[in-house]
Amino acid sequence: MTSRAGDGLALRVISAVVLVPLALGAAYAGGWPFVGFWAISALGIGWEWITMIGAGRPALVTGLAALALAGLLAPSNQVAVCGVLLCGAAAVALFAAQGRGTSGWAAAGVIYAGAVLMAPIVLRADTSYGFEAILFLFAIVWSTDIFGYFVGRWVGGPKLWPAVSPKKTWSGALGGALGALIAGSAAARYADVPNLLAVAALTLLLSAASQAGDLVESAVKRRFGVKDASHVIPGHGGLMDRLDGFVAAAVLAAMIGITRGGLAAPARGLLIW
């Protein structure tokens, strides 16, 4: 049992060593490399979700086609058009999956995969703080995951939501929040943003969103009786398993940024308080 756990951790580390530089490199480059990275991720998640729920080929083809088209439009700042396109595709997927008992789930999958695509692209498109906002998100989500994993294993204690995720503990959740506070504050200092107290509160909020996203994805998988969304990432399962926390945190970050800075400066709206 210990050997299996060690092998799983080794695979997670190896996968991270490969994927983290890709994510950081795409974030630094911006433009088409960044859009391409998240478009591929969104297409993978759309495929995983719709395949997992058994919604059928018409829903799958519709969802993936809409995601691909949204990826092509996203660099032109056609956010509203992409939103309408994805909502339309979700409606078509809803209709296409009727009779299988998964129509609502199919529509939700298109929207979920669309969020993977649009939220980081909207933030990164801000020329003032776009790169810094993505680094801030990475720092929070990755540290939440890493600290939560190790603190939960070492400390143990009461379970966070045993019916959905038997291994997650309250100690891990608190450890993840502490790790996010440290890493997020460091990223904010790197970006030279003011009012670090407000940023610290934002960090805790986004860490909580990341952990909630992880739990929601676990609940969806349990609903459909699967352990991993797929097996495309050794040690991690599928793209959904790897990006569940990031999706939730990125969507919340984009909403906060747009509310405060508009579509012209969402990253500035997120970071500058």
N, C-alpha and C positions, 0 to 999 in steps of 0.2 A: 504493500500500500504506500509506504514511504517512497519507494522507488518510482512508482507511478506519479506521485505528486511532484517529485523532483524532476521527472521527465517533462511533465506538463509545464512546470515553471521554466525549464530550460527552453522549451518551444516558444513560450510567451516572450522570453527575453530575446531570442533569435529573431522572432517576427518583429518585435519592437525595434531592434537594431536596423532592420531593413526598412520598415514603414516610417519611422520617425523622421529620418533624413529626407525621405520623399515628401512628407507633409510639410516640413520646414522649408525645403527647397522650393516647393510650389508656392507656399505663402510668400516667400521672399521675392520670387519672380513676378507674382501677380499675373494679370492678363490671362492669356489663353492657357498657359501651363496650370494656373490655379483653377480656372474654370474646368479644364479637362480633368484634373484630379478629382474634383467634386462631382463632375458629371458622371465619370466612371463609377464613383462610389454610389451615387444616386441610382444609376442603372442596376448596379449589383444589389442594392437594397430592395429596389422595386421587384427584381427577379426573385430574391429570397422570400420576400413577404408574400407575393401573389402565389408562388409555388408552394410555400408552406401552408397556406390556407386552402389550397386546392380550388382556386377560383376559375381555372380553365384558361385555354389558350387565347380566346378573344380578349379577355380582361388583361392578360399578360401583354399581348401585342399592343393593345391600346395604351396601357400605362407606360411601357418602355418607349413607344414612339413619341408620346407627349414629353417624357423626360428628356429624350434626345433632342427634340426640337427646342425645348426650353433651354437646354444647355447651349444650343447654337445662338439663341436670342439673348441670353443673359449678358454677354460682354458688351452688348449695345445699350445696356441700361434699360432694357424693355421689361422692367419689373412688373408693371401692371399687366402687360400682354402675357408674360409668363404665368402670372397668377391666374388670369382668366383661362389660359390654355390648360393648366393643371386642374383647375376646378371642372372644366369641361370634360377632361379625360377621366376624372374621378366619377363624374355623372355617367359617362359611357361605361366605365368599368362596373359601376353599380348595376346598370341594366344588363351588361354582358354576363355577370355572375349570378343573375337571378335563376332560381331553380336549383342552385347548389347550396343554398343556405349561407352563402358567404358574401353576398352582394355588398353589404355595409362594410365588411372587412376589406374587400377589394378596393372600394373607394377610399377608405382610410389609408390603405397602403400607398396609393398614388400620392395622396397629400403628404404622407410621412416621408416618402422618398423625395418628393418635391421640396420639402423643408430642408433635407440634407443638401440639396443643390443650392437653394436660393439664400438661406440665412448666411452662410459664410461669404457668398459672393457679394451680397449687399453690403456687408461690413467691410470687406477687403476693397471694394470699389471706392471707398472714401480715401481721397489722396492725402489727407492730412494725418490720419491716424489708423488707416486700414491695416497695415502690416502689424502695428503694435496691438490692435484689437484682437487679431487672430492669435498672436503670441500669448496675449493675456488669457484668451479662451483655452488655448492648448495647455498653458501652465496650470490653470484651475482644474480642467477635466483630467489631465494625466496625473496630477498630484493627488486628486481625490481618489482616483482608481488605485494608484500605487500605495498610498498611505492606508487607504481603506482595506486593501488586500492584506498587507502585512500586519497592521494593528489588529484587524479582525482575527487573523490566524494566531497571533501571539497572545492576545488578551482574551479573546472569546467572550463569553457572557451571553446575556439574553439576545434572542433573535430579533431582527428588525421586522420582518414580515415572513414568518416561517411557511405560511400557506403558499407563498409565491416563490420565495428564494430562501431555501433552508439554511444556506451557508452564511448569509449576511447577518451581521450583528450590530447592535447599537454602538459597541466600542469601535467597530470598523467605520461606521458612519461618522462618528465624532473624530476619529483619527483622520479620515478623509477630509473632513471640513478643516481641521487644523493644518493638514498638509497644503490644502488649497489656499488657506489664508497666508501661509508662508510664501508659497510659490507665486500666488497672484500679486501679493504686495511687492515681491522682488521684480516681477514683470512690469508692474506699474512704475516702480522707481526707475527701471531701465528706460521706460517711455517718457520719463520726466513729467508725469502728470501731477497736478496739484491735488490737495485735499485727500490725502491717503486714508484718512478715517472713513470718508464716504466710499472710497474704493474698496476698503476692507469689508465694509458691510455688503457692498455689491458682490465681492468675492464669495462671501458666505452664502448669499442668495443663489449665485450661479452654481456653487458646489451642491447646494440642496437640489437645484433643478437637475443637475447631472445625475445625482443619486436617484431621484425620482424617475428620470428617464430610463435608467437601468432597471428599476423595479417594474415599470410599465412594460418594457420589452419582455422581461421574464414572465409577467402575467400573460402576455399574448402567446408566448411560446407554450406555456403550461396549458392555456386554453386549447391549443391545437396539438398537444401531446408530443412536442419535440424538445430536445435538450439544447441543440444548437441550430441557428438559422440555416447554416450550411457548414462546409468544412474548407472554405477557401483560404483561411488564415490559420496556419498550424498553431495550436495552443490556444487559439482564441475562438475558433468556430467560424462564424460568418461575419460579414461586414456589419450586419445589424448588431451582433454581439459586441463588436469593437466600437461602434459609433453611437450606441444607444444614448449614453450619457452626453456625448458631444452634441447630438441633435437637439436635445432638450435645452441644454445650456446655450447653444447658438441661437435657437429660436427666441428664447427669452432675451438674450443680449441684443439681438436685432430689433426686437419689439421696443426695448428700452431705448436703444440708440435712435430709432426712427421717431419715437415719441418726443425725444429731447432735441434731436438734431435734424430731423427730416430725412428724406431720401438722399439729400445732397451731402449730409455729413453724419451718418449714423454712428460711425466709429468714434467721432469726436463727441457725439451725444452720449455715447456709452462711457467714455473714459474721463471726460472733463466735467467736473462738478464744482 
